[in-house]
Each structure stands twice: as C-alpha cells, then as structure tokens.
C-alpha cells in the first residue's frame, strides 16, 4: 500500500495498493473508516464504517483536485 495523500484537507489519507484490480480506484481512510472510490466515475465502490454524504462529497472534491496525480500513481503501481 502506498499513501499518496497523507492527512489532507479534513484529515483524509488516500492510498493505492500495488497490483490491485480494475477499475482504477483509491482507498480513503479516516479514523479507522475506509471508503473505496472509483477514479473514473468518482463513485463509491465499497465502504466500511460509513461515511456520511457530506464526507463523501469532501472526499470526491479532494480526489478531483488530485485526479491526475492519482491516475499517474495508479498506473505506475499496477505496472510494477
């Protein structure tokens, strides 16, 4: 696992796992909770210990802000 964004706005960590499955996605963590977001659609794939809708909007905004970096890291880690 690689933490791409650490303790970003609102305290979210954004992680990508090497050799992970498609579609391109990230795991976003905060306070023991995790949500997996599809980078192409920005939709929730799965979630543990639910984030509320406001938090999901914050997360998606953060991911959109760093979208090109996240895709770049995804590609690099999947080609390893």
PyMOL Python script that loads the backbone (N, CA, C, O; Angstrom):
from pymol import cmd

cmd.read_pdbstr("""\
ATOM      1  N   UNK A   1       0.828  -1.168   0.000  1.00  0.00           N
ATOM      2  CA  UNK A   1       0.000   0.000   0.000  1.00  0.00           C
ATOM      3  C   UNK A   1       0.881   1.242   0.000  1.00  0.00           C
ATOM      4  O   UNK A   1       1.890   1.308   0.702  1.00  0.00           O
ATOM      5  N   UNK A   2       0.482   2.219  -0.796  1.00  0.00           N
ATOM      6  CA  UNK A   2       1.202   3.481  -0.861  1.00  0.00           C
ATOM      7  C   UNK A   2       0.230   4.599  -0.477  1.00  0.00           C
ATOM      8  O   UNK A   2      -0.836   4.739  -1.077  1.00  0.00           O
ATOM      9  N   UNK A   3       0.604   5.382   0.516  1.00  0.00           N
ATOM     10  CA  UNK A   3      -0.199   6.542   0.873  1.00  0.00           C
ATOM     11  C   UNK A   3       0.204   7.677  -0.056  1.00  0.00           C
ATOM     12  O   UNK A   3       1.321   8.190   0.018  1.00  0.00           O
ATOM     13  N   UNK A   4      -0.720   8.064  -0.932  1.00  0.00           N
ATOM     14  CA  UNK A   4      -0.441   9.089  -1.931  1.00  0.00           C
ATOM     15  C   UNK A   4      -0.687  10.473  -1.353  1.00  0.00           C
ATOM     16  O   UNK A   4       0.094  11.395  -1.587  1.00  0.00           O
ATOM     17  N   UNK A   5      -1.755  10.617  -0.612  1.00  0.00           N
ATOM     18  CA  UNK A   5      -2.075  11.882   0.053  1.00  0.00           C
ATOM     19  C   UNK A   5      -2.244  11.581   1.536  1.00  0.00           C
ATOM     20  O   UNK A   5      -3.057  10.733   1.905  1.00  0.00           O
ATOM     21  N   UNK A   6      -1.488  12.265   2.392  1.00  0.00           N
ATOM     22  CA  UNK A   6      -1.490  11.998   3.819  1.00  0.00           C
ATOM     23  C   UNK A   6      -2.089  13.166   4.586  1.00  0.00           C
ATOM     24  O   UNK A   6      -1.651  14.309   4.460  1.00  0.00           O
ATOM     25  N   UNK A   7      -3.101  12.849   5.382  1.00  0.00           N
ATOM     26  CA  UNK A   7      -3.749  13.849   6.251  1.00  0.00           C
ATOM     27  C   UNK A   7      -4.078  15.129   5.489  1.00  0.00           C
ATOM     28  O   UNK A   7      -3.754  16.235   5.920  1.00  0.00           O
ATOM     29  N   UNK A   8      -4.721  14.946   4.361  1.00  0.00           N
ATOM     30  CA  UNK A   8      -5.132  16.081   3.542  1.00  0.00           C
ATOM     31  C   UNK A   8      -6.288  16.801   4.201  1.00  0.00           C
ATOM     32  O   UNK A   8      -6.680  16.494   5.327  1.00  0.00           O
ATOM     33  N   UNK A   9      -6.821  17.759   3.478  1.00  0.00           N
ATOM     34  CA  UNK A   9      -7.955  18.534   3.976  1.00  0.00           C
ATOM     35  C   UNK A   9      -8.960  17.606   4.663  1.00  0.00           C
ATOM     36  O   UNK A   9      -9.315  16.566   4.110  1.00  0.00           O
ATOM     37  N   UNK A  10      -9.404  17.960   5.823  1.00  0.00           N
ATOM     38  CA  UNK A  10     -10.348  17.203   6.647  1.00  0.00           C
ATOM     39  C   UNK A  10      -9.746  15.906   7.190  1.00  0.00           C
ATOM     40  O   UNK A  10     -10.478  15.085   7.743  1.00  0.00           O
ATOM     41  N   UNK A  11      -8.425  15.697   7.049  1.00  0.00           N
ATOM     42  CA  UNK A  11      -7.751  14.561   7.667  1.00  0.00           C
ATOM     43  C   UNK A  11      -7.806  13.243   6.921  1.00  0.00           C
ATOM     44  O   UNK A  11      -7.580  12.193   7.522  1.00  0.00           O
ATOM     45  N   UNK A  12      -8.099  13.265   5.631  1.00  0.00           N
ATOM     46  CA  UNK A  12      -8.199  12.026   4.853  1.00  0.00           C
ATOM     47  C   UNK A  12      -6.834  11.567   4.351  1.00  0.00           C
ATOM     48  O   UNK A  12      -6.016  12.371   3.904  1.00  0.00           O
ATOM     49  N   UNK A  13      -6.604  10.248   4.435  1.00  0.00           N
ATOM     50  CA  UNK A  13      -5.452   9.603   3.814  1.00  0.00           C
ATOM     51  C   UNK A  13      -5.951   8.894   2.563  1.00  0.00           C
ATOM     52  O   UNK A  13      -6.971   8.206   2.607  1.00  0.00           O
ATOM     53  N   UNK A  14      -5.250   9.054   1.454  1.00  0.00           N
ATOM     54  CA  UNK A  14      -5.623   8.410   0.197  1.00  0.00           C
ATOM     55  C   UNK A  14      -4.530   7.412  -0.153  1.00  0.00           C
ATOM     56  O   UNK A  14      -3.360   7.774  -0.281  1.00  0.00           O
ATOM     57  N   UNK A  15      -4.926   6.145  -0.308  1.00  0.00           N
ATOM     58  CA  UNK A  15      -3.964   5.066  -0.529  1.00  0.00           C
ATOM     59  C   UNK A  15      -4.293   4.289  -1.793  1.00  0.00           C
ATOM     60  O   UNK A  15      -5.452   4.171  -2.192  1.00  0.00           O
ATOM     61  N   UNK A  16      -3.239   3.760  -2.415  1.00  0.00           N
ATOM     62  CA  UNK A  16      -3.372   2.897  -3.581  1.00  0.00           C
ATOM     63  C   UNK A  16      -2.528   1.654  -3.318  1.00  0.00           C
ATOM     64  O   UNK A  16      -1.399   1.747  -2.836  1.00  0.00           O
ATOM     65  N   UNK A  17      -3.084   0.504  -3.637  1.00  0.00           N
ATOM     66  CA  UNK A  17      -2.388  -0.759  -3.434  1.00  0.00           C
ATOM     67  C   UNK A  17      -1.720  -1.212  -4.732  1.00  0.00           C
ATOM     68  O   UNK A  17      -2.356  -1.177  -5.786  1.00  0.00           O
ATOM     69  N   UNK A  18      -0.457  -1.634  -4.683  1.00  0.00           N
ATOM     70  CA  UNK A  18       0.210  -2.165  -5.878  1.00  0.00           C
ATOM     71  C   UNK A  18      -0.500  -3.423  -6.375  1.00  0.00           C
ATOM     72  O   UNK A  18      -1.033  -4.208  -5.591  1.00  0.00           O
ATOM     73  N   UNK A  19      -0.492  -3.593  -7.695  1.00  0.00           N
ATOM     74  CA  UNK A  19      -1.085  -4.782  -8.327  1.00  0.00           C
ATOM     75  C   UNK A  19      -2.530  -5.010  -7.908  1.00  0.00           C
ATOM     76  O   UNK A  19      -2.954  -6.153  -7.738  1.00  0.00           O
ATOM     77  N   UNK A  20      -3.280  -3.945  -7.742  1.00  0.00           N
ATOM     78  CA  UNK A  20      -4.693  -4.033  -7.370  1.00  0.00           C
ATOM     79  C   UNK A  20      -5.524  -4.295  -8.623  1.00  0.00           C
ATOM     80  O   UNK A  20      -5.013  -4.204  -9.739  1.00  0.00           O
ATOM     81  N   UNK A  21      -6.769  -4.613  -8.445  1.00  0.00           N
ATOM     82  CA  UNK A  21      -7.676  -4.949  -9.544  1.00  0.00           C
ATOM     83  C   UNK A  21      -8.298  -3.697 -10.156  1.00  0.00           C
ATOM     84  O   UNK A  21      -8.355  -2.643  -9.522  1.00  0.00           O
ATOM     85  N   UNK A  22      -8.763  -3.829 -11.399  1.00  0.00           N
ATOM     86  CA  UNK A  22      -9.528  -2.751 -12.035  1.00  0.00           C
ATOM     87  C   UNK A  22     -10.921  -2.717 -11.428  1.00  0.00           C
ATOM     88  O   UNK A  22     -11.376  -3.716 -10.870  1.00  0.00           O
ATOM     89  N   UNK A  23     -11.595  -1.597 -11.526  1.00  0.00           N
ATOM     90  CA  UNK A  23     -11.219  -0.335 -12.166  1.00  0.00           C
ATOM     91  C   UNK A  23     -10.224   0.432 -11.290  1.00  0.00           C
ATOM     92  O   UNK A  23     -10.080   0.147 -10.101  1.00  0.00           O
ATOM     93  N   UNK A  24      -9.539   1.411 -11.895  1.00  0.00           N
ATOM     94  CA  UNK A  24      -8.641   2.263 -11.096  1.00  0.00           C
ATOM     95  C   UNK A  24      -9.412   2.872  -9.925  1.00  0.00           C
ATOM     96  O   UNK A  24     -10.473   3.468 -10.113  1.00  0.00           O
ATOM     97  N   UNK A  25      -8.884   2.721  -8.747  1.00  0.00           N
ATOM     98  CA  UNK A  25      -9.582   3.215  -7.559  1.00  0.00           C
ATOM     99  C   UNK A  25      -8.587   3.546  -6.448  1.00  0.00           C
ATOM    100  O   UNK A  25      -7.413   3.181  -6.505  1.00  0.00           O
ATOM    101  N   UNK A  26      -9.093   4.243  -5.448  1.00  0.00           N
ATOM    102  CA  UNK A  26      -8.307   4.578  -4.261  1.00  0.00           C
ATOM    103  C   UNK A  26      -9.071   4.136  -3.027  1.00  0.00           C
ATOM    104  O   UNK A  26     -10.291   3.965  -3.046  1.00  0.00           O
ATOM    105  N   UNK A  27      -8.314   3.955  -1.953  1.00  0.00           N
ATOM    106  CA  UNK A  27      -8.875   3.662  -0.641  1.00  0.00           C
ATOM    107  C   UNK A  27      -8.643   4.920   0.196  1.00  0.00           C
ATOM    108  O   UNK A  27      -7.509   5.373   0.346  1.00  0.00           O
ATOM    109  N   UNK A  28      -9.707   5.469   0.728  1.00  0.00           N
ATOM    110  CA  UNK A  28      -9.602   6.685   1.535  1.00  0.00           C
ATOM    111  C   UNK A  28      -9.917   6.319   2.982  1.00  0.00           C
ATOM    112  O   UNK A  28     -10.952   5.723   3.278  1.00  0.00           O
ATOM    113  N   UNK A  29      -9.008   6.687   3.869  1.00  0.00           N
ATOM    114  CA  UNK A  29      -9.105   6.335   5.283  1.00  0.00           C
ATOM    115  C   UNK A  29      -9.209   7.587   6.146  1.00  0.00           C
ATOM    116  O   UNK A  29      -8.624   8.629   5.853  1.00  0.00           O
ATOM    117  N   UNK A  30      -9.974   7.443   7.214  1.00  0.00           N
ATOM    118  CA  UNK A  30     -10.009   8.475   8.251  1.00  0.00           C
ATOM    119  C   UNK A  30     -10.588   7.838   9.516  1.00  0.00           C
ATOM    120  O   UNK A  30     -11.687   7.285   9.496  1.00  0.00           O
ATOM    121  N   UNK A  31      -9.847   7.923  10.597  1.00  0.00           N
ATOM    122  CA  UNK A  31     -10.336   7.435  11.884  1.00  0.00           C
ATOM    123  C   UNK A  31     -10.804   5.992  11.877  1.00  0.00           C
ATOM    124  O   UNK A  31     -11.823   5.676  12.491  1.00  0.00           O
ATOM    125  N   UNK A  32     -10.083   5.108  11.195  1.00  0.00           N
ATOM    126  CA  UNK A  32     -10.453   3.703  11.166  1.00  0.00           C
ATOM    127  C   UNK A  32     -11.548   3.352  10.177  1.00  0.00           C
ATOM    128  O   UNK A  32     -11.922   2.186  10.052  1.00  0.00           O
ATOM    129  N   UNK A  33     -12.063   4.342   9.479  1.00  0.00           N
ATOM    130  CA  UNK A  33     -13.089   4.113   8.460  1.00  0.00           C
ATOM    131  C   UNK A  33     -12.445   4.145   7.082  1.00  0.00           C
ATOM    132  O   UNK A  33     -11.457   4.846   6.862  1.00  0.00           O
ATOM    133  N   UNK A  34     -13.018   3.375   6.154  1.00  0.00           N
ATOM    134  CA  UNK A  34     -12.473   3.314   4.803  1.00  0.00           C
ATOM    135  C   UNK A  34     -13.595   3.357   3.771  1.00  0.00           C
ATOM    136  O   UNK A  34     -14.664   2.777   3.957  1.00  0.00           O
ATOM    137  N   UNK A  35     -13.315   4.058   2.686  1.00  0.00           N
ATOM    138  CA  UNK A  35     -14.210   4.030   1.529  1.00  0.00           C
ATOM    139  C   UNK A  35     -13.345   3.832   0.296  1.00  0.00           C
ATOM    140  O   UNK A  35     -12.272   4.423   0.174  1.00  0.00           O
ATOM    141  N   UNK A  36     -13.826   2.990  -0.624  1.00  0.00           N
ATOM    142  CA  UNK A  36     -13.116   2.747  -1.877  1.00  0.00           C
ATOM    143  C   UNK A  36     -13.878   3.483  -2.972  1.00  0.00           C
ATOM    144  O   UNK A  36     -15.080   3.285  -3.147  1.00  0.00           O
ATOM    145  N   UNK A  37     -13.154   4.349  -3.719  1.00  0.00           N
ATOM    146  CA  UNK A  37     -13.756   5.211  -4.741  1.00  0.00           C
ATOM    147  C   UNK A  37     -13.157   4.894  -6.106  1.00  0.00           C
ATOM    148  O   UNK A  37     -11.937   4.816  -6.255  1.00  0.00           O
ATOM    149  N   UNK A  38     -14.021   4.712  -7.097  1.00  0.00           N
ATOM    150  CA  UNK A  38     -13.629   4.514  -8.491  1.00  0.00           C
ATOM    151  C   UNK A  38     -13.099   5.849  -9.022  1.00  0.00           C
ATOM    152  O   UNK A  38     -13.803   6.857  -8.954  1.00  0.00           O
ATOM    153  N   UNK A  39     -11.882   5.873  -9.544  1.00  0.00           N
ATOM    154  CA  UNK A  39     -11.289   7.125 -10.029  1.00  0.00           C
ATOM    155  C   UNK A  39     -11.903   7.600 -11.343  1.00  0.00           C
ATOM    156  O   UNK A  39     -11.853   8.791 -11.648  1.00  0.00           O
ATOM    157  N   UNK A  40     -12.478   6.691 -12.124  1.00  0.00           N
ATOM    158  CA  UNK A  40     -13.059   7.092 -13.406  1.00  0.00           C
ATOM    159  C   UNK A  40     -14.434   7.725 -13.232  1.00  0.00           C
ATOM    160  O   UNK A  40     -14.761   8.699 -13.910  1.00  0.00           O
ATOM    161  N   UNK A  41     -15.245   7.173 -12.322  1.00  0.00           N
ATOM    162  CA  UNK A  41     -16.611   7.666 -12.136  1.00  0.00           C
ATOM    163  C   UNK A  41     -16.778   8.505 -10.871  1.00  0.00           C
ATOM    164  O   UNK A  41     -17.770   9.217 -10.715  1.00  0.00           O
ATOM    165  N   UNK A  42     -15.797   8.415  -9.969  1.00  0.00           N
ATOM    166  CA  UNK A  42     -15.853   9.062  -8.658  1.00  0.00           C
ATOM    167  C   UNK A  42     -17.048   8.573  -7.835  1.00  0.00           C
ATOM    168  O   UNK A  42     -17.624   9.323  -7.048  1.00  0.00           O
ATOM    169  N   UNK A  43     -17.406   7.308  -8.033  1.00  0.00           N
ATOM    170  CA  UNK A  43     -18.492   6.687  -7.272  1.00  0.00           C
ATOM    171  C   UNK A  43     -17.926   5.746  -6.225  1.00  0.00           C
ATOM    172  O   UNK A  43     -16.834   5.198  -6.380  1.00  0.00           O
ATOM    173  N   UNK A  44     -18.692   5.568  -5.155  1.00  0.00           N
ATOM    174  CA  UNK A  44     -18.307   4.655  -4.080  1.00  0.00           C
ATOM    175  C   UNK A  44     -18.423   3.219  -4.583  1.00  0.00           C
ATOM    176  O   UNK A  44     -19.463   2.814  -5.101  1.00  0.00           O
ATOM    177  N   UNK A  45     -17.343   2.455  -4.424  1.00  0.00           N
ATOM    178  CA  UNK A  45     -17.345   1.030  -4.752  1.00  0.00           C
ATOM    179  C   UNK A  45     -17.741   0.232  -3.513  1.00  0.00           C
ATOM    180  O   UNK A  45     -18.579  -0.667  -3.588  1.00  0.00           O
ATOM    181  N   UNK A  46     -17.142   0.562  -2.387  1.00  0.00           N
ATOM    182  CA  UNK A  46     -17.478  -0.094  -1.122  1.00  0.00           C
ATOM    183  C   UNK A  46     -17.076   0.820   0.031  1.00  0.00           C
ATOM    184  O   UNK A  46     -16.305   1.766  -0.130  1.00  0.00           O
ATOM    185  N   UNK A  47     -17.634   0.499   1.209  1.00  0.00           N
ATOM    186  CA  UNK A  47     -17.372   1.360   2.361  1.00  0.00           C
ATOM    187  C   UNK A  47     -17.474   0.517   3.631  1.00  0.00           C
ATOM    188  O   UNK A  47     -18.324  -0.368   3.730  1.00  0.00           O
ATOM    189  N   UNK A  48     -16.605   0.798   4.599  1.00  0.00           N
ATOM    190  CA  UNK A  48     -16.734   0.190   5.923  1.00  0.00           C
ATOM    191  C   UNK A  48     -16.871   1.311   6.944  1.00  0.00           C
ATOM    192  O   UNK A  48     -16.227   2.355   6.835  1.00  0.00           O
ATOM    193  N   UNK A  49     -17.711   1.078   7.924  1.00  0.00           N
ATOM    194  CA  UNK A  49     -17.950   2.092   8.962  1.00  0.00           C
ATOM    195  C   UNK A  49     -18.319   3.425   8.316  1.00  0.00           C
ATOM    196  O   UNK A  49     -17.544   4.380   8.344  1.00  0.00           O
ATOM    197  N   UNK A  50     -19.472   3.467   7.756  1.00  0.00           N
ATOM    198  CA  UNK A  50     -19.998   4.509   6.878  1.00  0.00           C
ATOM    199  C   UNK A  50     -19.520   5.934   7.090  1.00  0.00           C
ATOM    200  O   UNK A  50     -19.444   6.442   8.208  1.00  0.00           O
ATOM    201  N   UNK A  51     -19.203   6.553   5.964  1.00  0.00           N
ATOM    202  CA  UNK A  51     -19.012   7.993   5.880  1.00  0.00           C
ATOM    203  C   UNK A  51     -20.375   8.578   5.529  1.00  0.00           C
ATOM    204  O   UNK A  51     -21.155   7.944   4.819  1.00  0.00           O
ATOM    205  N   UNK A  52     -20.667   9.774   6.015  1.00  0.00           N
ATOM    206  CA  UNK A  52     -21.938  10.390   5.645  1.00  0.00           C
ATOM    207  C   UNK A  52     -21.810  11.085   4.289  1.00  0.00           C
ATOM    208  O   UNK A  52     -20.708  11.193   3.752  1.00  0.00           O
ATOM    209  N   UNK A  53     -22.911  11.549   3.741  1.00  0.00           N
ATOM    210  CA  UNK A  53     -22.916  12.129   2.392  1.00  0.00           C
ATOM    211  C   UNK A  53     -22.039  13.382   2.300  1.00  0.00           C
ATOM    212  O   UNK A  53     -21.426  13.623   1.260  1.00  0.00           O
ATOM    213  N   UNK A  54     -21.969  14.170   3.352  1.00  0.00           N
ATOM    214  CA  UNK A  54     -21.096  15.355   3.358  1.00  0.00           C
ATOM    215  C   UNK A  54     -19.636  14.938   3.253  1.00  0.00           C
ATOM    216  O   UNK A  54     -18.865  15.545   2.510  1.00  0.00           O
ATOM    217  N   UNK A  55     -19.258  13.908   3.990  1.00  0.00           N
ATOM    218  CA  UNK A  55     -17.884  13.416   3.936  1.00  0.00           C
ATOM    219  C   UNK A  55     -17.554  12.841   2.559  1.00  0.00           C
ATOM    220  O   UNK A  55     -16.452  13.049   2.052  1.00  0.00           O
ATOM    221  N   UNK A  56     -18.484  12.130   1.958  1.00  0.00           N
ATOM    222  CA  UNK A  56     -18.256  11.590   0.614  1.00  0.00           C
ATOM    223  C   UNK A  56     -18.024  12.734  -0.369  1.00  0.00           C
ATOM    224  O   UNK A  56     -17.137  12.643  -1.217  1.00  0.00           O
ATOM    225  N   UNK A  57     -18.802  13.803  -0.271  1.00  0.00           N
ATOM    226  CA  UNK A  57     -18.592  14.972  -1.144  1.00  0.00           C
ATOM    227  C   UNK A  57     -17.210  15.576  -0.920  1.00  0.00           C
ATOM    228  O   UNK A  57     -16.535  15.942  -1.882  1.00  0.00           O
ATOM    229  N   UNK A  58     -16.778  15.684   0.340  1.00  0.00           N
ATOM    230  CA  UNK A  58     -15.444  16.206   0.641  1.00  0.00           C
ATOM    231  C   UNK A  58     -14.366  15.324   0.019  1.00  0.00           C
ATOM    232  O   UNK A  58     -13.393  15.823  -0.546  1.00  0.00           O
ATOM    233  N   UNK A  59     -14.546  14.025   0.126  1.00  0.00           N
ATOM    234  CA  UNK A  59     -13.576  13.079  -0.417  1.00  0.00           C
ATOM    235  C   UNK A  59     -13.512  13.192  -1.935  1.00  0.00           C
ATOM    236  O   UNK A  59     -12.425  13.261  -2.509  1.00  0.00           O
ATOM    237  N   UNK A  60     -14.660  13.212  -2.580  1.00  0.00           N
ATOM    238  CA  UNK A  60     -14.694  13.312  -4.044  1.00  0.00           C
ATOM    239  C   UNK A  60     -14.064  14.626  -4.496  1.00  0.00           C
ATOM    240  O   UNK A  60     -13.327  14.642  -5.481  1.00  0.00           O
ATOM    241  N   UNK A  61     -14.336  15.717  -3.804  1.00  0.00           N
ATOM    242  CA  UNK A  61     -13.704  17.008  -4.141  1.00  0.00           C
ATOM    243  C   UNK A  61     -12.186  16.905  -4.034  1.00  0.00           C
ATOM    244  O   UNK A  61     -11.468  17.403  -4.901  1.00  0.00           O
ATOM    245  N   UNK A  62     -11.694  16.263  -2.978  1.00  0.00           N
ATOM    246  CA  UNK A  62     -10.257  16.078  -2.782  1.00  0.00           C
ATOM    247  C   UNK A  62      -9.667  15.235  -3.915  1.00  0.00           C
ATOM    248  O   UNK A  62      -8.605  15.565  -4.444  1.00  0.00           O
ATOM    249  N   UNK A  63     -10.341  14.163  -4.284  1.00  0.00           N
ATOM    250  CA  UNK A  63      -9.850  13.291  -5.351  1.00  0.00           C
ATOM    251  C   UNK A  63      -9.837  14.007  -6.693  1.00  0.00           C
ATOM    252  O   UNK A  63      -8.894  13.849  -7.469  1.00  0.00           O
ATOM    253  N   UNK A  64     -10.855  14.780  -6.972  1.00  0.00           N
ATOM    254  CA  UNK A  64     -10.889  15.534  -8.234  1.00  0.00           C
ATOM    255  C   UNK A  64      -9.745  16.540  -8.291  1.00  0.00           C
ATOM    256  O   UNK A  64      -9.151  16.751  -9.348  1.00  0.00           O
ATOM    257  N   UNK A  65      -9.444  17.149  -7.174  1.00  0.00           N
ATOM    258  CA  UNK A  65      -8.354  18.124  -7.106  1.00  0.00           C
ATOM    259  C   UNK A  65      -7.001  17.481  -7.445  1.00  0.00           C
ATOM    260  O   UNK A  65      -6.119  18.143  -7.992  1.00  0.00           O
ATOM    261  N   UNK A  66      -6.840  16.207  -7.123  1.00  0.00           N
ATOM    262  CA  UNK A  66      -5.572  15.499  -7.319  1.00  0.00           C
ATOM    263  C   UNK A  66      -5.699  14.358  -8.338  1.00  0.00           C
ATOM    264  O   UNK A  66      -4.894  13.427  -8.338  1.00  0.00           O
ATOM    265  N   UNK A  67      -6.702  14.440  -9.192  1.00  0.00           N
ATOM    266  CA  UNK A  67      -7.039  13.345 -10.102  1.00  0.00           C
ATOM    267  C   UNK A  67      -5.868  12.899 -10.982  1.00  0.00           C
ATOM    268  O   UNK A  67      -5.611  11.701 -11.097  1.00  0.00           O
ATOM    269  N   UNK A  68      -5.167  13.830 -11.595  1.00  0.00           N
ATOM    270  CA  UNK A  68      -4.075  13.434 -12.491  1.00  0.00           C
ATOM    271  C   UNK A  68      -2.960  12.721 -11.724  1.00  0.00           C
ATOM    272  O   UNK A  68      -2.414  11.732 -12.214  1.00  0.00           O
ATOM    273  N   UNK A  69      -2.618  13.201 -10.544  1.00  0.00           N
ATOM    274  CA  UNK A  69      -1.610  12.542  -9.716  1.00  0.00           C
ATOM    275  C   UNK A  69      -2.061  11.134  -9.349  1.00  0.00           C
ATOM    276  O   UNK A  69      -1.267  10.196  -9.420  1.00  0.00           O
ATOM    277  N   UNK A  70      -3.315  10.974  -8.962  1.00  0.00           N
ATOM    278  CA  UNK A  70      -3.817   9.673  -8.543  1.00  0.00           C
ATOM    279  C   UNK A  70      -3.788   8.661  -9.684  1.00  0.00           C
ATOM    280  O   UNK A  70      -3.411   7.508  -9.481  1.00  0.00           O
ATOM    281  N   UNK A  71      -4.186   9.087 -10.886  1.00  0.00           N
ATOM    282  CA  UNK A  71      -4.121   8.197 -12.044  1.00  0.00           C
ATOM    283  C   UNK A  71      -2.672   7.836 -12.367  1.00  0.00           C
ATOM    284  O   UNK A  71      -2.377   6.691 -12.713  1.00  0.00           O
ATOM    285  N   UNK A  72      -1.783   8.793 -12.256  1.00  0.00           N
ATOM    286  CA  UNK A  72      -0.362   8.547 -12.527  1.00  0.00           C
ATOM    287  C   UNK A  72       0.201   7.504 -11.560  1.00  0.00           C
ATOM    288  O   UNK A  72       0.894   6.576 -11.976  1.00  0.00           O
ATOM    289  N   UNK A  73      -0.098   7.661 -10.287  1.00  0.00           N
ATOM    290  CA  UNK A  73       0.388   6.712  -9.281  1.00  0.00           C
ATOM    291  C   UNK A  73      -0.267   5.345  -9.503  1.00  0.00           C
ATOM    292  O   UNK A  73       0.405   4.318  -9.402  1.00  0.00           O
ATOM    293  N   UNK A  74      -1.553   5.321  -9.799  1.00  0.00           N
ATOM    294  CA  UNK A  74      -2.248   4.053 -10.073  1.00  0.00           C
ATOM    295  C   UNK A  74      -1.521   3.296 -11.188  1.00  0.00           C
ATOM    296  O   UNK A  74      -1.193   2.119 -11.033  1.00  0.00           O
ATOM    297  N   UNK A  75      -1.273   3.971 -12.305  1.00  0.00           N
ATOM    298  CA  UNK A  75      -0.620   3.328 -13.452  1.00  0.00           C
ATOM    299  C   UNK A  75       0.769   2.817 -13.086  1.00  0.00           C
ATOM    300  O   UNK A  75       1.135   1.697 -13.443  1.00  0.00           O
ATOM    301  N   UNK A  76       1.527   3.620 -12.388  1.00  0.00           N
ATOM    302  CA  UNK A  76       2.878   3.231 -12.004  1.00  0.00           C
ATOM    303  C   UNK A  76       2.868   1.997 -11.101  1.00  0.00           C
ATOM    304  O   UNK A  76       3.695   1.101 -11.268  1.00  0.00           O
ATOM    305  N   UNK A  77       1.939   1.946 -10.147  1.00  0.00           N
ATOM    306  CA  UNK A  77       1.902   0.830  -9.210  1.00  0.00           C
ATOM    307  C   UNK A  77       1.341  -0.447  -9.837  1.00  0.00           C
ATOM    308  O   UNK A  77       1.655  -1.544  -9.376  1.00  0.00           O
ATOM    309  N   UNK A  78       0.533  -0.325 -10.861  1.00  0.00           N
ATOM    310  CA  UNK A  78      -0.025  -1.511 -11.497  1.00  0.00           C
ATOM    311  C   UNK A  78       0.941  -2.100 -12.517  1.00  0.00           C
ATOM    312  O   UNK A  78       0.834  -3.276 -12.863  1.00  0.00           O
ATOM    313  N   UNK A  79       1.873  -1.301 -12.996  1.00  0.00           N
ATOM    314  CA  UNK A  79       2.868  -1.777 -13.951  1.00  0.00           C
ATOM    315  C   UNK A  79       4.112  -2.330 -13.286  1.00  0.00           C
ATOM    316  O   UNK A  79       5.027  -2.800 -13.962  1.00  0.00           O
ATOM    317  N   UNK A  80       4.149  -2.276 -11.967  1.00  0.00           N
ATOM    318  CA  UNK A  80       5.349  -2.709 -11.224  1.00  0.00           C
ATOM    319  C   UNK A  80       5.547  -4.202 -11.316  1.00  0.00           C
ATOM    320  O   UNK A  80       6.504  -4.733 -10.752  1.00  0.00           O
TER     321      UNK A  80
END
""", "prot")
cmd.dss("prot")
cmd.show_as("cartoon", "prot")
cmd.util.cbc("prot")
cmd.orient("prot")
